[in-house]
Amino acid sequence: MLNITQQPALSDSILINERNLPNGVVYRNKSKIYDTNYWHKFTVKNALNIDRDDLLMTLIQHVYPLDLLPTNYYKEQGTAYFLARSCGPAIEKLCFDNLEVKYPGGRALKLSIEIKFSTTKDVKINVSSNISTVLEKRFCTPTKYLNLENFHKDPELTEFCPLAQPKIMYFVLHLAQSLRPKKVNMANNGIKSLAPLETLTGHNIEFLNLRDNKIEDLNDLKALKNYVSLKELVLDNNPLCETVNNPYNYISAVRGLCPTVKKLDGIMVQKNFNVIPPVQRNYFCDSSGLDLISRFIEYYFTIYDSGDRRNLRDLYDKDAFFSLSWWYNSFQTRTTKWSHYKMLSRNIKQLSDMSKLSNTLFTKHHIIDTVFTNLPPTEHDPYSFTVDLIHYTPACAIVAVCGLFREFEEIGGVPSLTYHFSRTFVLKENHGSMMIVNEMMHINNAFKTQVLTAFNIDKPLWPSIRPEAATPSQKEEAANAVSRLTTLNTNWAKKCLEDTDYDIQKTLTLFVDLFKSNRLPAEAFAKTDPKPDQAKSLTSDLYAFMNPEKEGFNDIPKKNDKKSDSDVVNLISPIHSPRRSSPLLAPPPPVISNKNRGKNATNRNQFNAFY
């Protein structure tokens, strides 16, 4: 390689430095700066302890998207030199910045540029053969796989060839065409522009890895619109990933530009993903309201079904509003007795006399209490519930609850009819508790399919609305947590979790039941079989979580001690429940309520259904 410090400069070369820069030297010699027949010599004076790649990449990124293609790099006693041509705009950019470029760490690189240093005839540079040799070394012929990861750091390259520079990327991909690759890995190259990828159009590229680059806009993927054979695309760890607020929008945007992609960031993309978004049962706009709303729903419907609804009065503000609407589908159930609902209905579409609107808007908590008291006894099926927390602050909340309930002719009698309901509560804070200030209730007769599935599960306890493990990594984390708590091996921990839909509370309760009834085989436990005293100690330790005030930790609870089973898991689960994270795996799928009411799925949390 040419040592440019020993190469004599042309007699009419012009030196631009910090001293003559203010004197208009750039303006007077602009034609020479833009003359492509000459090499210009760049000198970086304070380059001590900076390697070639870092120095040149810093300069290239400083002038981006302008072209600067350094060649013949040479370093001597802390001063670096290189040549470049066809870089007039980049030179003007550097001069505009007073020939200083900030280097990571705080110091500034100080430059000088010698314009018209040498002609292209005097200094001839041909890097094509060297790059072609490196490309052949990086190409796997049997799989048609071209590995361009960290290309500029290949030790066999004689010149600095960063693919972050669009012209260099064009040039390298042009040379790579002769290899006819099917799979290309371009990770870790600092790439910002994908326009040069158009060079490989028509070569039936099936796999493209662009991980760990600097691609900022999804619209840059338009360069791949003619990649008709592209099946797998990797984009993670690019700035564009941070601009998309949920996985559904991310996948939709990528599929819109690259419709043939079937695997994105290592994840198989669902077929017909653009047709309809995945539906989730519950929606909570703010997870901090989860416990409060869960307790409210359990308490409210327990009282409503108790047979004495007078206690509901304390849950309503003294000036609360309540209205009810009723809709009847005659094709579903012909024997429905619905007169008590029709009489109270404020359904404007069905009212012939609008003067009755005020009569069916009930105000004051004692009047609302009277309305509920006059309705037939009911039983709600909590396993049919769907819950949408639409708005939540410490001062107020709006929650919608849908599900099924059945009526009784009398308290304790035989159930007669099954209905579907939708109730929307507006709650306000009142001395540490929530009170209802407005409620809308809608009732309609249940569909036959709903009637068949309702009340098929005994409900000794109200189910909780807890986050479920949504990703493989979270499921693995849950299995490890259960294994640590119970000494079950991982496979058996996963079996128990699968039986409880990855609800750790239910899993630990299941384990305690199986253990006490001696239904766990020896091979269920990790590595070695637990000795009887070890097993006894394990159950006692779990029991100790729930009864810390008791001195005898070796007192194993009896089979009918339900309190021990539930309390122990309540104490353990907040510590060991799987955490939520958010890449494509980790942002969880967008959560849309079962009613598909067009809610924005941004940053929604996914919650277990009521079982």
Secondary structure as the mmCIF struct_conf table of DSSP 4:
data_model
#
loop_
_struct_conf.conf_type_id
_struct_conf.id
_struct_conf.beg_label_comp_id
_struct_conf.beg_label_asym_id
_struct_conf.beg_label_seq_id
_struct_conf.end_label_comp_id
_struct_conf.end_label_asym_id
_struct_conf.end_label_seq_id
TURN_TY1_P TURN_TY1_P1 ILE A 4 THR A 5
BEND BEND1 GLN A 6 GLN A 7
HELX_LH_PP_P HELX_LH_PP_P1 PRO A 8 LEU A 10
TURN_TY1_P TURN_TY1_P2 SER A 11 ASP A 12
STRN STRN1 ILE A 14 ILE A 16
TURN_TY1_P TURN_TY1_P3 GLU A 18 ASN A 20
HELX_RH_3T_P HELX_RH_3T_P1 LEU A 21 ASN A 23
TURN_TY1_P TURN_TY1_P4 GLY A 24 GLY A 24
HELX_RH_AL_P HELX_RH_AL_P1 VAL A 25 ARG A 28
TURN_TY1_P TURN_TY1_P5 ASN A 29 ASN A 29
HELX_RH_AL_P HELX_RH_AL_P2 LYS A 30 ILE A 33
TURN_TY1_P TURN_TY1_P6 TYR A 34 TYR A 34
TURN_TY1_P TURN_TY1_P7 THR A 36 ASN A 37
STRN STRN2 TYR A 38 VAL A 44
BEND BEND2 LYS A 45 LYS A 45
TURN_TY1_P TURN_TY1_P8 LEU A 48 ASN A 49
HELX_RH_AL_P HELX_RH_AL_P3 ARG A 52 VAL A 63
TURN_TY1_P TURN_TY1_P9 TYR A 64 PRO A 65
BEND BEND3 LEU A 66 LEU A 66
STRN STRN3 THR A 71 GLU A 76
TURN_TY1_P TURN_TY1_P10 GLN A 77 GLY A 78
STRN STRN4 THR A 79 ALA A 84
BEND BEND4 SER A 86 SER A 86
HELX_RH_AL_P HELX_RH_AL_P4 GLY A 88 PHE A 96
TURN_TY1_P TURN_TY1_P11 ASP A 97 LEU A 99
STRN STRN5 GLU A 100 LYS A 102
TURN_TY1_P TURN_TY1_P12 PRO A 104 GLY A 105
BEND BEND5 GLY A 106 GLY A 106
STRN STRN6 ALA A 108 THR A 119
TURN_TY1_P TURN_TY1_P13 THR A 120 ASP A 122
BEND BEND6 VAL A 123 VAL A 123
HELX_RH_AL_P HELX_RH_AL_P5 SER A 128 LYS A 137
TURN_TY1_P TURN_TY1_P14 ARG A 138 ARG A 138
STRN STRN7 PHE A 139 CYS A 140
TURN_TY1_P TURN_TY1_P15 THR A 141 LYS A 144
STRN STRN8 TYR A 145 ASN A 147
TURN_TY1_P TURN_TY1_P16 GLU A 149 ASN A 150
HELX_RH_3T_P HELX_RH_3T_P2 PHE A 151 LYS A 153
TURN_TY1_P TURN_TY1_P17 PRO A 155 GLU A 156
BEND BEND7 THR A 158 GLU A 159
TURN_TY1_P TURN_TY1_P18 LEU A 163 ALA A 164
BEND BEND8 GLN A 165 GLN A 165
HELX_RH_AL_P HELX_RH_AL_P6 PRO A 166 ALA A 176
HELX_RH_3T_P HELX_RH_3T_P3 GLN A 177 LEU A 179
BEND BEND9 LYS A 182 LYS A 182
STRN STRN9 LYS A 183 ASN A 185
BEND BEND10 ASN A 188 ASN A 189
HELX_RH_3T_P HELX_RH_3T_P4 ALA A 195 LEU A 200
TURN_TY1_P TURN_TY1_P19 THR A 201 GLY A 202
BEND BEND11 HIS A 203 HIS A 203
STRN STRN10 PHE A 207 ASN A 209
BEND BEND12 ASP A 212 ASN A 213
HELX_RH_3T_P HELX_RH_3T_P5 LEU A 218 LEU A 224
TURN_TY1_P TURN_TY1_P20 LYS A 225 ASN A 226
TURN_TY1_P TURN_TY1_P21 VAL A 228 SER A 229
STRN STRN11 GLU A 232 VAL A 234
BEND BEND13 ASN A 237 ASN A 238
HELX_RH_3T_P HELX_RH_3T_P6 PRO A 239 THR A 243
BEND BEND14 ASN A 246 ASN A 246
HELX_RH_AL_P HELX_RH_AL_P7 PRO A 247 LEU A 257
TURN_TY1_P TURN_TY1_P22 PRO A 259 THR A 260
STRN STRN12 LYS A 263 LEU A 264
TURN_TY1_P TURN_TY1_P23 ASP A 265 GLY A 266
STRN STRN13 ILE A 267 MET A 268
HELX_LH_PP_P HELX_LH_PP_P2 VAL A 269 GLN A 270
TURN_TY1_P TURN_TY1_P24 LYS A 271 VAL A 275
BEND BEND15 ILE A 276 ILE A 276
HELX_LH_PP_P HELX_LH_PP_P3 PRO A 277 VAL A 279
BEND BEND16 ARG A 281 ARG A 281
STRN STRN14 ASN A 282 PHE A 284
BEND BEND17 CYS A 285 CYS A 285
HELX_RH_3T_P HELX_RH_3T_P7 SER A 287 GLY A 289
HELX_RH_AL_P HELX_RH_AL_P8 LEU A 290 TYR A 304
TURN_TY1_P TURN_TY1_P25 ASP A 305 ASP A 305
BEND BEND18 SER A 306 GLY A 307
HELX_RH_3T_P HELX_RH_3T_P8 ARG A 309 LEU A 315
STRN STRN15 TYR A 316 TRP A 327
TURN_TY1_P TURN_TY1_P26 SER A 330 GLN A 332
TURN_TY1_P TURN_TY1_P27 ARG A 334 THR A 335
HELX_RH_AL_P HELX_RH_AL_P9 SER A 339 LYS A 342
TURN_TY1_P TURN_TY1_P28 MET A 343 LEU A 344
STRN STRN16 SER A 345 SER A 345
TURN_TY1_P TURN_TY1_P29 ILE A 348 GLN A 350
BEND BEND19 SER A 352 SER A 352
HELX_RH_3T_P HELX_RH_3T_P9 MET A 354 THR A 360
BEND BEND20 LEU A 361 LEU A 361
STRN STRN17 PHE A 362 THR A 363
BEND BEND21 LYS A 364 LYS A 364
HELX_RH_AL_P HELX_RH_AL_P10 HIS A 365 THR A 373
TURN_TY1_P TURN_TY1_P30 ASN A 374 ASN A 374
BEND BEND22 LEU A 375 LEU A 375
HELX_LH_PP_P HELX_LH_PP_P4 PRO A 376 PRO A 377
STRN STRN18 THR A 378 TYR A 392
BEND BEND23 PRO A 394 ALA A 395
STRN STRN19 CYS A 396 PHE A 408
BEND BEND24 GLU A 409 GLU A 410
TURN_TY1_P TURN_TY1_P31 ILE A 411 GLY A 412
BEND BEND25 GLY A 413 GLY A 413
STRN STRN20 PRO A 415 ASN A 430
TURN_TY1_P TURN_TY1_P32 HIS A 431 GLY A 432
STRN STRN21 SER A 433 ASN A 445
HELX_LH_PP_P HELX_LH_PP_P5 ALA A 446 PHE A 447
HELX_RH_AL_P HELX_RH_AL_P11 LYS A 448 THR A 453
TURN_TY1_P TURN_TY1_P33 ALA A 454 PHE A 455
BEND BEND26 ILE A 457 ILE A 457
BEND BEND27 PRO A 460 LEU A 461
HELX_LH_PP_P HELX_LH_PP_P6 TRP A 462 SER A 464
HELX_LH_PP_P HELX_LH_PP_P7 PRO A 467 ALA A 469
BEND BEND28 THR A 471 THR A 471
HELX_RH_AL_P HELX_RH_AL_P12 PRO A 472 THR A 486
STRN STRN22 LEU A 488 LEU A 488
HELX_RH_AL_P HELX_RH_AL_P13 THR A 490 ASP A 499
TURN_TY1_P TURN_TY1_P34 THR A 500 TYR A 502
HELX_RH_AL_P HELX_RH_AL_P14 ILE A 504 LYS A 516
TURN_TY1_P TURN_TY1_P35 SER A 517 ASN A 518
BEND BEND29 LEU A 520 LEU A 520
HELX_RH_3T_P HELX_RH_3T_P10 ALA A 522 ALA A 524
STRN STRN23 PHE A 525 PHE A 525
BEND BEND30 ALA A 526 THR A 528
HELX_LH_PP_P HELX_LH_PP_P8 ASP A 529 LYS A 531
HELX_RH_AL_P HELX_RH_AL_P15 PRO A 532 MET A 546
TURN_TY1_P TURN_TY1_P36 PRO A 548 GLU A 549
BEND BEND31 GLU A 551 GLU A 551
TURN_TY1_P TURN_TY1_P37 PHE A 553 ASN A 554
HELX_LH_PP_P HELX_LH_PP_P9 ILE A 556 LYS A 558
TURN_TY1_P TURN_TY1_P38 LYS A 559 ASN A 560
HELX_RH_AL_P HELX_RH_AL_P16 LYS A 562 HIS A 576
BEND BEND32 SER A 577 SER A 577
HELX_LH_PP_P HELX_LH_PP_P10 PRO A 578 ARG A 580
BEND BEND33 PRO A 583 PRO A 587
HELX_LH_PP_P HELX_LH_PP_P11 PRO A 588 VAL A 591
TURN_TY1_P TURN_TY1_P39 ASN A 594 LYS A 595
TURN_TY1_P TURN_TY1_P40 THR A 602 ASN A 603
HELX_LH_PP_P HELX_LH_PP_P12 ARG A 604 ARG A 604
STRN STRN24 ASN A 605 PHE A 607
HELX_LH_PP_P HELX_LH_PP_P13 ASN A 608 PHE A 610
#
